[in-house]
Amino acid sequence: MTQRSIVEIMPAVDTQDGAGVRLQRALGARPGARLDPLLMLDAFSSDNPDDYIAGFPAHPHRGFETVTYILDGHMLHEDHLGNRGDLVAGGVQWMTAGRGIIHSEMPQQTEGRLRGFQLWINLPAREKMKPAGYRDIAPEEIPCIELAQGGRIKVIAGHLELQDMRVTGPIAGGATEPLYLDVSLPPQSGLTLPVPAGHNLLMYVFEGSLLLGDRTVPTATAVVLGEGDEVALLTRDSAARCLLIGGKPLHEPVVQYGPFVMNTRQELEQAVHDYQTGRLTA
């Protein structure tokens, strides 16, 4: 077994999106800052409604998938296909934009904390124009592994072989074979996780700090991990929590303009034209 080490450390960048939602961009903060097939990872967390109440009104997507994971709060998703989903704490919305979708994500609370993440995963060229799809994943559908030393792992996507068992998340397979784990560890503990050797892998720490090798990764920090088939995590005097996200690289060109992600400039211009003329979802 070969342990993965840190290749790059990326503190999350404060920004705004939607109609003014304040968030931290952990991946994709600048053009070209991607990790094939991962395009973007945003984290949002606030007790102030002014930071999130305007939400994400109707907007388009083409050519990739979005994964919204809510830890605290309540959001409503609606799209042009007639889908309407209640995204509650602990739940996930997995949306495949394909050839085109127009949707909104709006907070359903006027006070309290809204906390969660949105991940963008690229689609291969052969799937960019497939019909849009949508799935609401309830909290009880997500397997949770309770660790012997305390802590837990939620398997949102992919497979995890641990403690003599194989656990599969509600999303598995597909062109990028995504892995999406929510890992919580108590103080003074360690955990070694097997991961797919051929995947690109990103870790994002959002509570406490983690020791990976001889380097400490603080809160609100993403790290790109090098090659290997396992990840060893350690905590010191405080508990920690992180996302471990990966995917099988596509090795295809990426041409992006906002919510459109295609393979060529011509395809991108076509996507913008289709949206402007009302044919994005036709």
Backbone as CSV, one residue per row, in Angstrom:
resi,resn,N_x,N_y,N_z,CA_x,CA_y,CA_z,C_x,C_y,C_z
1,MET,0.843,-1.196,0.000,0.000,0.000,0.000,0.883,1.253,0.000
2,THR,0.456,2.256,-0.745,1.216,3.499,-0.854,0.376,4.662,-0.353
3,GLN,0.895,5.371,0.661,0.150,6.497,1.207,0.282,7.724,0.319
4,ARG,-0.817,8.420,0.169,-0.803,9.670,-0.598,-0.263,10.796,0.275
5,SER,0.488,11.674,-0.347,1.022,12.842,0.348,0.454,14.108,-0.274
6,ILE,0.682,15.217,0.394,0.153,16.499,-0.064,0.990,17.040,-1.226
7,VAL,0.321,17.383,-2.301,0.963,17.982,-3.472,0.795,19.494,-3.462
8,GLU,-0.379,19.954,-3.042,-0.670,21.392,-3.051,-1.644,21.715,-1.927
9,ILE,-1.424,22.835,-1.250,-2.320,23.329,-0.208,-3.008,24.583,-0.725
10,MET,-4.347,24.637,-0.594,-5.117,25.754,-1.144,-6.106,26.275,-0.104
11,PRO,-5.765,27.354,0.616,-6.750,27.971,1.513,-7.971,28.416,0.724
12,ALA,-9.163,28.195,1.273,-10.387,28.608,0.586,-10.429,30.133,0.451
13,VAL,-11.015,30.583,-0.655,-11.060,32.009,-0.977,-12.475,32.542,-0.761
14,ASP,-12.608,33.629,-0.006,-13.917,34.257,0.203,-14.429,34.835,-1.110
15,THR,-15.711,34.562,-1.408,-16.315,35.105,-2.625,-17.827,35.140,-2.448
16,GLN,-18.528,35.536,-3.495,-19.995,35.544,-3.517,-20.464,34.899,-4.807
17,ASP,-21.653,34.286,-4.745,-22.234,33.699,-5.945,-23.744,33.778,-5.812
18,GLY,-24.444,33.319,-6.867,-25.895,33.416,-6.843,-26.324,34.869,-6.787
19,ALA,-27.286,35.164,-5.894,-27.770,36.536,-5.733,-27.066,37.236,-4.573
20,GLY,-25.855,36.820,-4.286,-25.079,37.461,-3.227,-24.784,36.566,-2.043
21,VAL,-24.845,35.251,-2.232,-24.548,34.310,-1.148,-23.043,34.343,-0.868
22,ARG,-22.691,34.544,0.394,-21.281,34.554,0.784,-20.811,33.117,0.985
23,LEU,-19.685,32.800,0.399,-19.162,31.438,0.501,-17.646,31.448,0.402
24,GLN,-17.068,30.270,0.598,-15.630,30.094,0.444,-15.382,29.088,-0.678
25,ARG,-14.585,29.493,-1.652,-14.300,28.633,-2.803,-13.009,27.862,-2.544
26,ALA,-13.166,26.551,-2.361,-12.022,25.711,-2.026,-11.311,25.186,-3.263
27,LEU,-12.030,25.080,-4.368,-11.467,24.617,-5.633,-12.125,25.402,-6.754
28,GLY,-11.341,25.818,-7.736,-11.896,26.548,-8.869,-11.937,28.048,-8.673
29,ALA,-11.113,28.568,-7.748,-11.151,30.004,-7.455,-10.556,30.848,-8.586
30,ARG,-9.791,30.222,-9.448,-9.216,30.953,-10.587,-9.265,30.058,-11.826
31,PRO,-9.248,30.640,-13.021,-9.296,29.832,-14.241,-8.181,28.788,-14.269
32,GLY,-8.546,27.577,-14.576,-7.561,26.515,-14.651,-7.288,25.823,-13.331
33,ALA,-7.813,26.348,-12.226,-7.588,25.742,-10.910,-8.618,24.641,-10.683
34,ARG,-8.429,23.545,-11.382,-9.334,22.414,-11.295,-8.519,21.171,-10.975
35,LEU,-9.208,20.072,-10.670,-8.557,18.792,-10.428,-9.387,17.733,-11.150
36,ASP,-9.068,17.515,-12.401,-9.806,16.609,-13.289,-10.249,15.327,-12.559
37,PRO,-11.577,15.059,-12.505,-12.705,15.717,-13.159,-13.421,16.753,-12.280
38,LEU,-12.820,17.117,-11.136,-13.457,18.068,-10.221,-13.235,19.483,-10.743
39,LEU,-14.316,20.239,-10.854,-14.258,21.584,-11.412,-14.271,22.663,-10.345
40,MET,-15.071,22.446,-9.285,-15.253,23.494,-8.288,-15.784,22.869,-7.002
41,LEU,-15.378,23.424,-5.864,-15.954,23.076,-4.567,-16.164,24.358,-3.783
42,ASP,-17.415,24.642,-3.439,-17.774,25.796,-2.625,-18.259,25.324,-1.259
43,ALA,-17.879,26.070,-0.232,-18.375,25.824,1.123,-19.113,27.073,1.593
44,PHE,-20.289,26.888,2.175,-21.021,28.031,2.717,-21.426,27.718,4.153
45,SER,-21.303,28.711,5.024,-21.641,28.528,6.433,-21.835,29.890,7.074
46,SER,-23.054,30.145,7.544,-23.318,31.426,8.188,-24.573,31.346,9.053
47,ASP,-24.529,32.087,10.164,-25.705,32.253,11.019,-26.443,33.539,10.682
48,ASN,-25.897,34.311,9.760,-26.479,35.594,9.387,-27.292,35.432,8.104
49,PRO,-28.620,35.576,8.166,-29.449,35.393,6.959,-29.049,36.304,5.804
50,ASP,-28.471,37.476,6.112,-28.058,38.379,5.040,-26.992,37.746,4.152
51,ASP,-26.290,36.742,4.678,-25.237,36.080,3.910,-25.768,35.037,2.939
52,TYR,-27.035,34.594,3.145,-27.518,33.484,2.309,-28.963,33.610,1.824
53,ILE,-29.743,34.524,2.376,-31.184,34.511,2.135,-31.556,34.733,0.672
54,ALA,-30.728,35.462,-0.092,-31.048,35.726,-1.504,-30.915,34.472,-2.360
55,GLY,-30.141,33.501,-1.891,-30.066,32.203,-2.543,-29.509,32.238,-3.963
56,PHE,-29.928,31.215,-4.706,-29.479,31.035,-6.091,-30.711,30.957,-6.991
57,PRO,-31.245,32.114,-7.426,-32.423,32.115,-8.303,-32.143,31.371,-9.602
58,ALA,-33.188,31.196,-10.418,-33.100,30.387,-11.640,-31.867,30.729,-12.477
59,HIS,-31.091,29.681,-12.798,-29.864,29.835,-13.584,-29.605,28.547,-14.352
60,PRO,-28.848,28.628,-15.446,-28.637,27.454,-16.310,-27.361,26.685,-15.983
61,HIS,-27.300,25.436,-16.449,-26.080,24.633,-16.438,-26.065,23.768,-17.704
62,ARG,-24.882,23.467,-18.186,-24.715,22.464,-19.250,-23.326,21.826,-19.116
63,GLY,-23.275,20.494,-19.277,-22.014,19.810,-19.463,-21.359,19.190,-18.241
64,PHE,-22.011,19.238,-17.067,-21.380,18.689,-15.872,-22.448,18.308,-14.844
65,GLU,-21.993,17.865,-13.665,-22.895,17.497,-12.580,-22.667,18.415,-11.384
66,THR,-23.732,18.686,-10.633,-23.596,19.432,-9.386,-24.040,18.542,-8.233
67,VAL,-23.303,18.646,-7.122,-23.624,17.879,-5.922,-23.732,18.860,-4.763
68,THR,-24.922,18.995,-4.203,-25.148,19.898,-3.085,-25.394,19.076,-1.821
69,TYR,-24.593,19.319,-0.812,-24.637,18.567,0.446,-24.890,19.560,1.575
70,ILE,-26.001,19.395,2.285,-26.388,20.315,3.343,-26.089,19.702,4.712
71,LEU,-25.367,20.436,5.544,-25.102,19.996,6.911,-26.094,20.589,7.896
72,ASP,-26.414,21.863,7.717,-27.370,22.557,8.584,-28.253,23.445,7.722
73,GLY,-29.550,23.461,8.038,-30.462,24.334,7.318,-31.363,23.579,6.365
74,HIS,-31.907,24.323,5.406,-32.991,23.797,4.581,-33.045,24.596,3.286
75,MET,-32.958,23.909,2.136,-33.021,24.573,0.837,-34.016,23.866,-0.073
76,LEU,-34.608,24.637,-0.966,-35.572,24.103,-1.926,-34.997,24.189,-3.328
77,HIS,-35.045,23.065,-4.049,-34.602,23.023,-5.444,-35.814,22.894,-6.348
78,GLU,-35.816,23.693,-7.423,-36.846,23.570,-8.464,-36.157,23.709,-9.816
79,ASP,-36.636,22.955,-10.825,-36.036,23.093,-12.145,-37.098,23.049,-13.239
80,HIS,-36.645,23.269,-14.481,-37.570,23.385,-15.606,-38.239,22.051,-15.940
81,LEU,-37.707,20.941,-15.419,-38.305,19.630,-15.656,-39.491,19.348,-14.737
82,GLY,-39.723,20.256,-13.794,-40.802,20.052,-12.835,-40.356,19.400,-11.543
83,ASN,-39.054,19.119,-11.424,-38.540,18.559,-10.176,-38.606,19.603,-9.071
84,ARG,-38.949,19.150,-7.898,-38.999,20.029,-6.728,-38.504,19.212,-5.543
85,GLY,-37.363,19.605,-4.992,-36.756,18.816,-3.934,-36.509,19.617,-2.681
86,ASP,-36.798,18.994,-1.540,-36.563,19.593,-0.236,-35.231,19.085,0.283
87,LEU,-34.237,19.929,0.316,-32.912,19.521,0.746,-32.735,19.895,2.208
88,VAL,-32.767,18.878,3.079,-32.700,19.101,4.524,-31.315,18.729,5.043
89,ALA,-31.060,19.042,6.306,-29.760,18.779,6.909,-29.398,17.300,6.788
90,GLY,-28.214,17.044,6.280,-27.750,15.680,6.088,-28.073,15.112,4.726
91,GLY,-28.830,15.838,3.912,-29.248,15.350,2.602,-28.370,15.856,1.476
92,VAL,-28.514,15.209,0.320,-27.704,15.526,-0.856,-28.607,15.644,-2.082
93,GLN,-28.305,16.608,-2.925,-28.954,16.729,-4.231,-27.886,16.467,-5.294
94,TRP,-28.131,15.449,-6.117,-27.173,15.094,-7.181,-27.842,15.377,-8.515
95,MET,-27.360,16.383,-9.215,-28.010,16.817,-10.448,-27.048,16.692,-11.625
96,THR,-27.499,16.043,-12.673,-26.738,15.948,-13.911,-27.317,16.940,-14.904
97,ALA,-26.559,17.971,-15.213,-27.070,19.004,-16.120,-27.198,18.475,-17.538
98,GLY,-26.243,17.639,-17.974,-26.304,17.132,-19.338,-26.391,18.266,-20.344
99,ARG,-27.316,18.119,-21.320,-27.417,19.132,-22.377,-27.979,20.452,-21.855
100,GLY,-28.657,20.424,-20.711,-29.115,21.694,-20.174,-30.188,21.571,-19.123
101,ILE,-30.049,22.376,-18.085,-31.073,22.453,-17.056,-31.095,23.886,-16.538
102,ILE,-32.276,24.350,-16.184,-32.435,25.661,-15.550,-33.098,25.406,-14.201
103,HIS,-32.396,25.779,-13.131,-32.933,25.472,-11.809,-32.620,26.589,-10.822
104,SER,-33.250,26.489,-9.655,-33.007,27.436,-8.570,-32.784,26.662,-7.284
105,GLU,-32.009,27.255,-6.377,-31.769,26.686,-5.052,-31.945,27.814,-4.052
106,MET,-33.022,27.733,-3.277,-33.375,28.843,-2.411,-33.506,28.398,-0.950
107,PRO,-32.850,29.117,-0.034,-32.975,28.807,1.392,-34.425,28.906,1.845
108,GLN,-34.828,27.984,2.696,-36.194,27.960,3.218,-36.198,28.327,4.702
109,GLN,-35.324,29.239,5.082,-35.226,29.683,6.470,-34.881,31.160,6.472
110,THR,-35.278,31.848,7.501,-35.003,33.272,7.628,-34.117,33.562,8.830
111,GLU,-33.730,32.499,9.556,-32.806,32.648,10.670,-32.104,31.316,10.907
112,GLY,-31.049,31.341,11.706,-30.311,30.121,11.987,-29.186,29.888,10.989
113,ARG,-28.472,28.806,11.198,-27.293,28.534,10.373,-27.648,27.750,9.117
114,LEU,-27.105,28.206,7.995,-27.132,27.443,6.750,-25.694,27.041,6.454
115,ARG,-25.454,25.731,6.341,-24.092,25.249,6.127,-24.106,24.069,5.169
116,GLY,-23.182,24.092,4.219,-23.100,22.979,3.281,-22.049,23.226,2.212
117,PHE,-22.142,22.425,1.150,-21.141,22.450,0.092,-21.816,22.241,-1.261
118,GLN,-21.204,22.796,-2.294,-21.589,22.423,-3.649,-20.339,22.074,-4.444
119,LEU,-20.398,20.896,-5.053,-19.307,20.357,-5.854,-19.749,20.284,-7.308
120,TRP,-18.845,20.637,-8.230,-19.084,20.460,-9.658,-18.158,19.371,-10.171
121,ILE,-18.730,18.392,-10.871,-17.969,17.287,-11.453,-18.168,17.294,-12.962
122,ASN,-17.094,17.259,-13.706,-17.172,17.304,-15.160,-17.795,16.021,-15.717
123,LEU,-18.385,16.140,-16.884,-18.873,14.989,-17.639,-17.981,14.772,-18.856
124,PRO,-17.816,13.535,-19.298,-17.022,13.294,-20.509,-17.744,13.845,-21.735
125,ALA,-17.000,14.069,-22.799,-17.562,14.643,-24.026,-18.781,13.867,-24.502
126,ARG,-18.732,12.547,-24.407,-19.832,11.722,-24.923,-21.117,11.866,-24.116
127,GLU,-21.032,12.454,-22.909,-22.215,12.568,-22.046,-22.672,14.002,-21.830
128,LYS,-21.969,14.963,-22.391,-22.308,16.356,-22.119,-23.683,16.757,-22.649
129,MET,-24.155,16.080,-23.684,-25.435,16.452,-24.270,-26.528,15.424,-23.977
130,LYS,-26.329,14.607,-22.975,-27.370,13.651,-22.617,-28.476,14.358,-21.839
131,PRO,-29.664,13.762,-21.731,-30.767,14.398,-21.005,-30.396,14.693,-19.553
132,ALA,-30.925,15.788,-19.039,-30.667,16.172,-17.655,-31.308,15.174,-16.694
133,GLY,-30.722,15.028,-15.525,-31.260,14.133,-14.504,-31.099,14.738,-13.127
134,TYR,-31.877,14.227,-12.184,-31.903,14.820,-10.846,-32.251,13.751,-9.819
135,ARG,-31.569,13.798,-8.672,-31.892,12.869,-7.604,-31.735,13.535,-6.250
136,ASP,-32.757,13.413,-5.424,-32.706,13.838,-4.032,-32.309,12.638,-3.193
137,ILE,-31.276,12.771,-2.371,-30.822,11.689,-1.516,-31.077,12.079,-0.073
138,ALA,-31.983,11.373,0.582,-32.344,11.673,1.963,-31.216,11.255,2.908
139,PRO,-31.107,11.883,4.075,-30.035,11.544,5.018,-29.968,10.060,5.349
140,GLU,-31.134,9.413,5.478,-31.150,8.000,5.859,-30.682,7.070,4.736
141,GLU,-30.555,7.593,3.528,-30.045,6.787,2.410,-28.527,6.748,2.356
142,ILE,-27.863,7.575,3.152,-26.407,7.673,3.109,-25.805,6.778,4.192
143,PRO,-25.053,5.736,3.819,-24.454,4.843,4.815,-23.489,5.599,5.722
144,CYS,-23.494,5.228,6.990,-22.615,5.854,7.970,-21.855,4.768,8.724
145,ILE,-20.540,4.825,8.673,-19.694,3.865,9.372,-19.243,4.475,10.694
146,GLU,-19.582,3.837,11.795,-19.130,4.277,13.112,-17.764,3.658,13.374
147,LEU,-16.772,4.485,13.676,-15.405,4.019,13.853,-15.169,3.535,15.284
148,ALA,-14.310,2.530,15.425,-14.066,1.917,16.729,-13.499,2.916,17.731
149,GLN,-12.658,3.849,17.277,-12.043,4.808,18.195,-12.893,6.058,18.375
150,GLY,-14.108,6.034,17.829,-14.962,7.223,17.808,-14.879,7.863,16.438
151,GLY,-15.800,8.752,16.143,-15.859,9.352,14.821,-16.694,8.501,13.874
152,ARG,-16.802,8.969,12.638,-17.652,8.273,11.671,-17.276,8.692,10.258
153,ILE,-17.746,7.902,9.309,-17.570,8.205,7.891,-18.919,8.064,7.197
154,LYS,-19.352,9.102,6.518,-20.549,9.034,5.689,-20.111,8.816,4.240
155,VAL,-20.645,7.772,3.623,-20.264,7.422,2.250,-21.343,7.945,1.305
156,ILE,-21.106,9.111,0.737,-22.082,9.749,-0.147,-21.987,9.191,-1.562
157,ALA,-20.773,8.923,-2.005,-20.583,8.363,-3.349,-19.361,7.453,-3.350
158,GLY,-19.435,6.422,-4.187,-18.322,5.505,-4.339,-18.361,4.336,-3.383
159,HIS,-17.254,3.597,-3.341,-17.129,2.408,-2.504,-16.039,2.628,-1.464
160,LEU,-16.237,2.061,-0.281,-15.227,2.118,0.764,-15.140,0.758,1.439
161,GLU,-13.947,0.192,1.442,-13.716,-1.078,2.122,-12.977,-0.795,3.425
162,LEU,-13.663,-1.026,4.548,-13.112,-0.677,5.853,-13.740,-1.570,6.912
163,GLN,-12.944,-1.948,7.902,-13.427,-2.769,9.013,-14.105,-4.046,8.511
164,ASP,-13.448,-4.708,7.541,-13.922,-5.986,6.996,-15.295,-5.893,6.336
165,MET,-15.615,-4.723,5.823,-16.874,-4.591,5.088,-16.684,-3.642,3.918
166,ARG,-17.542,-3.811,2.927,-17.535,-2.943,1.747,-18.831,-2.150,1.751
167,VAL,-18.693,-0.843,1.811,-19.849,0.048,1.870,-19.927,0.840,0.568
168,THR,-21.111,0.904,-0.003,-21.330,1.630,-1.250,-22.312,2.764,-1.013
169,GLY,-21.960,3.942,-1.445,-22.838,5.092,-1.299,-23.990,5.049,-2.279
170,PRO,-24.978,5.929,-2.103,-26.143,5.950,-2.999,-25.799,6.309,-4.441
171,ILE,-24.646,6.955,-4.659,-24.155,7.223,-6.008,-22.889,6.402,-6.214
172,ALA,-22.867,5.592,-7.256,-21.698,4.759,-7.525,-21.568,4.530,-9.022
173,GLY,-20.334,4.405,-9.490,-20.098,4.139,-10.906,-20.111,5.409,-11.738
174,GLY,-20.471,5.272,-12.999,-20.450,6.395,-13.920,-19.062,6.606,-14.493
175,ALA,-18.958,7.530,-15.426,-17.704,7.744,-16.145,-16.570,8.175,-15.232
176,THR,-16.877,8.960,-14.200,-15.820,9.472,-13.315,-15.707,8.681,-12.019
177,GLU,-16.578,7.720,-11.792,-16.539,6.874,-10.591,-16.286,7.711,-9.332
178,PRO,-17.127,8.708,-9.047,-16.828,9.643,-7.961,-16.757,8.984,-6.588
179,LEU,-15.855,9.520,-5.770,-15.747,9.165,-4.357,-16.048,10.421,-3.561
180,TYR,-16.962,10.315,-2.583,-17.330,11.477,-1.768,-17.579,10.976,-0.350
181,LEU,-16.646,11.298,0.554,-16.727,10.860,1.942,-16.744,12.070,2.869
182,ASP,-17.537,11.996,3.920,-17.553,12.976,5.007,-16.974,12.258,6.228
183,VAL,-15.751,12.668,6.641,-15.006,11.956,7.681,-14.913,12.810,8.943
184,SER,-15.357,12.258,10.073,-15.241,12.921,11.371,-14.343,12.090,12.280
185,LEU,-13.364,12.739,12.930,-12.441,12.038,13.812,-12.380,12.733,15.173
186,PRO,-12.297,11.968,16.260,-12.150,12.565,17.589,-10.707,12.997,17.837
187,PRO,-10.443,13.702,18.932,-9.063,14.086,19.238,-8.164,12.863,19.449
188,GLN,-6.879,13.050,19.180,-5.870,12.027,19.425,-6.222,10.691,18.765
189,SER,-6.553,10.749,17.495,-6.943,9.526,16.788,-6.297,9.481,15.415
190,GLY,-6.320,8.302,14.808,-5.771,8.131,13.474,-6.646,7.213,12.651
191,LEU,-6.580,7.389,11.346,-7.403,6.590,10.441,-6.683,6.475,9.099
192,THR,-6.606,5.261,8.595,-6.071,5.042,7.256,-7.175,4.505,6.366
193,LEU,-7.423,5.224,5.274,-8.523,4.891,4.375,-7.981,4.410,3.031
194,PRO,-8.488,3.305,2.505,-8.128,2.905,1.142,-8.855,3.794,0.138
195,VAL,-8.160,4.168,-0.922,-8.754,5.009,-1.964,-8.346,4.456,-3.329
196,PRO,-9.143,4.702,-4.373,-8.795,4.200,-5.710,-7.470,4.780,-6.201
197,ALA,-6.578,3.919,-6.615,-5.224,4.347,-6.984,-5.211,5.306,-8.170
198,GLY,-6.131,5.155,-9.114,-6.099,5.982,-10.314,-6.868,7.280,-10.223
199,HIS,-7.502,7.540,-9.085,-8.307,8.744,-8.939,-7.458,9.962,-8.578
200,ASN,-7.868,11.130,-9.062,-7.401,12.381,-8.477,-8.184,12.601,-7.193
201,LEU,-7.520,13.149,-6.173,-8.125,13.206,-4.846,-7.906,14.562,-4.192
202,LEU,-8.986,15.078,-3.608,-8.979,16.360,-2.909,-9.506,16.154,-1.498
203,MET,-8.852,16.758,-0.520,-9.353,16.758,0.857,-9.640,18.193,1.272
204,TYR,-10.795,18.416,1.904,-11.148,19.746,2.389,-11.495,19.649,3.867
205,VAL,-10.721,20.336,4.701,-10.939,20.340,6.147,-11.872,21.493,6.497
206,PHE,-12.972,21.191,7.182,-13.910,22.265,7.519,-14.219,22.357,9.008
207,GLU,-13.655,21.482,9.809,-13.712,21.609,11.271,-12.380,21.130,11.828
208,GLY,-11.797,21.896,12.741,-10.546,21.495,13.356,-9.392,21.496,12.369
209,SER,-8.395,20.662,12.642,-7.248,20.523,11.750,-6.819,19.063,11.715
210,LEU,-6.200,18.674,10.607,-5.749,17.299,10.414,-4.265,17.273,10.087
211,LEU,-3.615,16.229,10.543,-2.214,16.008,10.219,-2.137,14.931,9.143
212,LEU,-1.500,15.278,8.036,-1.323,14.339,6.938,0.167,14.288,6.651
213,GLY,0.798,13.145,6.977,2.251,13.099,6.925,2.807,14.016,8.001
214,ASP,3.726,14.879,7.634,4.300,15.809,8.610,3.736,17.220,8.455
215,ARG,2.586,17.339,7.763,2.021,18.661,7.507,0.626,18.778,8.109
216,THR,0.365,19.921,8.728,-0.931,20.193,9.338,-1.812,20.953,8.356
217,VAL,-3.038,20.476,8.204,-4.008,21.122,7.319,-5.073,21.785,8.190
218,PRO,-5.144,23.117,8.217,-6.100,23.810,9.087,-7.505,23.880,8.489
219,THR,-8.421,24.420,9.268,-9.800,24.609,8.828,-9.858,25.490,7.575
220,ALA,-10.864,25.232,6.746,-11.117,26.009,5.522,-9.942,25.920,4.554
221,THR,-9.385,24.719,4.443,-8.239,24.506,3.559,-8.429,23.222,2.761
222,ALA,-8.149,23.307,1.470,-8.187,22.137,0.597,-6.761,21.708,0.283
223,VAL,-6.569,20.412,0.114,-5.267,19.910,-0.317,-5.462,18.931,-1.457
224,VAL,-4.584,19.033,-2.436,-4.528,18.061,-3.519,-3.555,16.970,-3.082
225,LEU,-3.979,15.710,-3.211,-3.158,14.595,-2.779,-2.514,13.897,-3.973
226,GLY,-1.285,13.439,-3.775,-0.559,12.770,-4.836,-1.021,11.344,-5.040
227,GLU,-0.238,10.580,-5.789,-0.617,9.217,-6.138,-0.494,8.284,-4.939
228,GLY,-1.270,7.208,-4.978,-1.250,6.224,-3.912,-2.594,5.541,-3.784
229,ASP,-2.686,4.572,-2.887,-3.945,3.841,-2.713,-4.469,3.888,-1.289
230,GLU,-3.928,4.780,-0.443,-4.496,4.991,0.879,-4.148,6.387,1.385
231,VAL,-4.977,6.863,2.320,-4.787,8.174,2.937,-4.759,7.984,4.449
232,ALA,-3.723,8.487,5.101,-3.579,8.371,6.547,-3.832,9.732,7.190
233,LEU,-4.829,9.793,8.079,-5.217,11.031,8.748,-4.977,10.913,10.247
234,LEU,-4.518,12.003,10.864,-4.285,12.039,12.305,-4.865,13.321,12.887
235,THR,-5.373,13.238,14.107,-5.776,14.435,14.845,-4.904,14.571,16.081
236,ARG,-4.814,15.794,16.586,-4.053,16.051,17.809,-5.019,16.283,18.959
237,ASP,-5.071,17.520,19.481,-5.833,17.772,20.702,-7.299,18.116,20.459
238,SER,-7.705,18.226,19.208,-9.093,18.581,18.924,-9.662,17.668,17.839
239,ALA,-10.976,17.563,17.825,-11.650,16.781,16.789,-11.504,17.481,15.439
240,ALA,-11.738,16.738,14.382,-11.634,17.310,13.040,-12.648,16.642,12.120
241,ARG,-12.966,17.368,11.052,-13.914,16.835,10.070,-13.491,17.321,8.693
242,CYS,-13.580,16.428,7.719,-13.152,16.792,6.369,-13.996,16.068,5.328
243,LEU,-13.946,16.581,4.120,-14.468,15.893,2.951,-13.298,15.289,2.201
244,LEU,-13.473,14.072,1.746,-12.494,13.420,0.881,-13.219,13.131,-0.427
245,ILE,-12.798,13.819,-1.488,-13.517,13.797,-2.759,-12.565,13.449,-3.886
246,GLY,-12.969,12.532,-4.742,-12.108,12.170,-5.849,-12.888,11.686,-7.054
247,GLY,-12.168,11.486,-8.135,-12.802,10.990,-9.351,-11.757,10.495,-10.327
248,LYS,-12.200,9.654,-11.233,-11.339,9.142,-12.295,-11.153,10.238,-13.334
249,PRO,-9.923,10.656,-13.606,-9.708,11.761,-14.546,-10.178,11.428,-15.954
250,LEU,-10.681,12.452,-16.643,-11.193,12.289,-18.002,-10.124,12.550,-19.059
251,HIS,-9.126,13.347,-18.736,-8.051,13.691,-19.678,-8.625,14.295,-20.969
252,GLU,-9.571,15.220,-20.787,-10.178,15.913,-21.924,-10.038,17.416,-21.730
253,PRO,-10.022,18.184,-22.825,-9.941,19.641,-22.683,-11.188,20.193,-22.002
254,VAL,-11.002,21.256,-21.218,-12.105,21.915,-20.516,-12.165,23.363,-20.971
255,VAL,-13.325,23.753,-21.508,-13.562,25.141,-21.883,-14.804,25.588,-21.125
256,GLN,-14.633,26.559,-20.237,-15.716,26.936,-19.323,-16.037,28.417,-19.413
257,TYR,-17.319,28.703,-19.348,-17.792,30.068,-19.193,-18.926,30.023,-18.175
258,GLY,-18.625,30.412,-16.936,-19.642,30.369,-15.886,-20.243,28.985,-15.743
259,PRO,-21.563,28.867,-15.943,-22.248,27.596,-15.712,-22.262,26.651,-16.910
260,PHE,-21.435,26.935,-17.921,-21.337,26.069,-19.091,-19.917,25.496,-19.155
261,VAL,-19.821,24.168,-19.225,-18.509,23.511,-19.262,-18.498,22.543,-20.430
262,MET,-17.717,22.885,-21.472,-17.683,22.082,-22.684,-16.239,21.706,-23.010
263,ASN,-16.033,21.114,-24.199,-14.695,20.670,-24.598,-14.027,21.588,-25.613
264,THR,-14.817,22.374,-26.333,-14.258,23.270,-27.350,-14.906,24.639,-27.251
265,ARG,-14.233,25.622,-27.802,-14.764,26.982,-27.836,-16.074,27.023,-28.618
266,GLN,-16.137,26.282,-29.700,-17.348,26.263,-30.516,-18.534,25.711,-29.725
267,GLU,-18.302,24.639,-28.966,-19.380,24.061,-28.146,-19.825,25.044,-27.071
268,LEU,-18.878,25.773,-26.511,-19.211,26.753,-25.482,-20.055,27.878,-26.060
269,GLU,-19.659,28.385,-27.219,-20.430,29.454,-27.869,-21.829,28.964,-28.216
270,GLN,-21.945,27.681,-28.598,-23.257,27.110,-28.909,-24.121,27.046,-27.655
271,ALA,-23.522,26.695,-26.525,-24.261,26.625,-25.270,-24.817,27.997,-24.884
272,VAL,-23.977,29.025,-24.996,-24.425,30.385,-24.680,-25.534,30.812,-25.629
273,HIS,-25.357,30.525,-26.920,-26.386,30.875,-27.915,-27.696,30.139,-27.620
274,ASP,-27.597,28.855,-27.289,-28.806,28.080,-26.991,-29.543,28.663,-25.799
275,TYR,-28.798,29.089,-24.800,-29.452,29.679,-23.623,-30.104,31.017,-23.974
276,GLN,-29.422,31.824,-24.737,-29.956,33.143,-25.092,-31.194,33.037,-25.979
277,THR,-31.300,31.953,-26.739,-32.432,31.785,-27.652,-33.486,30.807,-27.111
278,GLY,-33.329,30.409,-25.860,-34.332,29.539,-25.238,-34.260,28.095,-25.669
279,ARG,-33.111,27.647,-26.198,-33.009,26.280,-26.701,-32.006,25.426,-25.899
280,LEU,-31.585,25.930,-24.741,-30.599,25.195,-23.952,-31.123,23.832,-23.540
281,THR,-32.394,23.773,-23.199,-32.969,22.529,-22.656,-33.819,21.774,-23.675
282,ALA,-33.838,22.257,-24.925,-34.703,21.644,-25.943,-34.198,20.258,-26.345
